[in-house]
């Protein structure tokens, strides 16, 4: 059997594929073999590098002219070969219907721009507003965003506002932890500092989810000075944020200040935000001057819960298993896996085990710089969509 081609019956409405090749033409050969006998109407590509993404997305769009082709760069790919790095994976659906907008110059995006994007997606999908609203529970908004832009919150909040009650899920494009430039592609056009918004009618039942392996581990604290636009927390409980963080991590302040990235990675500096019963995660990425640099925006006045992690692999296996059980006759999963989870698995030598835990049925997706779930940008979380067989 060709590399990256799982045993999938011809009639399945969802196919996944993966290739370790770096030459786009050879990757395409793997995809066409995996999708043989299928007439895909929607294809997502997850590729390790920008040049490969640009060439491959163009080739795939030419090969499948009746399919909408979108994709982005990664810091790891998820597919039938497990978790790979610098390779490629793909997911194809039929008889799905999809429309997409490539949002270039993402730095210039403003909240009100989301209205026109949603209108364009509805128009391209051949819908009117009344039909769109009536079918909102049958539709998905998928987002692929520049993971270095810091613009995810305003983009997804805007889209969620102008498409209320439509499930939104996505991931921030990555560049193999180089933190230089990420790329997003729509129908063969690839750009940096960009995002893709996709309106998907899967033509099959689906279930969106988010899961993590953390639980509240102490008393809550309050953000008393912050700059959410820059993802900075200056003060917690009226005190300098790094001082409070060092106390919560139970390490000397000097250790934190000497090498913030090392100290934070070793001690997994994670906060929960929202409610104690169902917190969503915010990672501390480092220090910027006397402020904490967060993986997502945190508003002044927010209540934060210190978190502690459980077993990554077993928790992921249990969580994904529960989500798959929510859909009758589940066909496959689209996954968005936080880069922090990959680094944690790597430190434990458990990357193959994590990939297997996340993929109890055919799956494709990528490891990312941030997860989008509804109007929220998350950290250190696994999000995804489970697709069922068309009824």
Secondary structure, DSSP 8 states (H G I E B T S, - for coil): --TTB----TT-SEEEEEE---SHHHHHHHHHHHTTT---SEEEEEESSHHHHHHHHHHHHHHTTTSEEEEEE-SSEEETTEEESSSEEEEEESS-EEEEEEE-SGGG--TTHHHHHHHHHHHHTT--HHHHHHTGGG-EEEEEEETTSS-HHHHHHHHHHHTTTSEEEEEEE--TT--S--EEEETTEEEES-EEEEEEE-SS-EEEEEE-SEEEEEEEEEEEEEEGGGTEEEEETTEEHHHHHHHHHTS-HHHHHH-HHHHHHHHT-EEEEE-SSSEEEEEEEEEETTEEEESS---TT-EEEEEEE--HHHHHHHHHHHHHTTSTTEEEEEEEEEHHHHHHHHHTT-HHHHHHHH-SSSEEEEEES-EEETTEEESS-EEEEEEE---
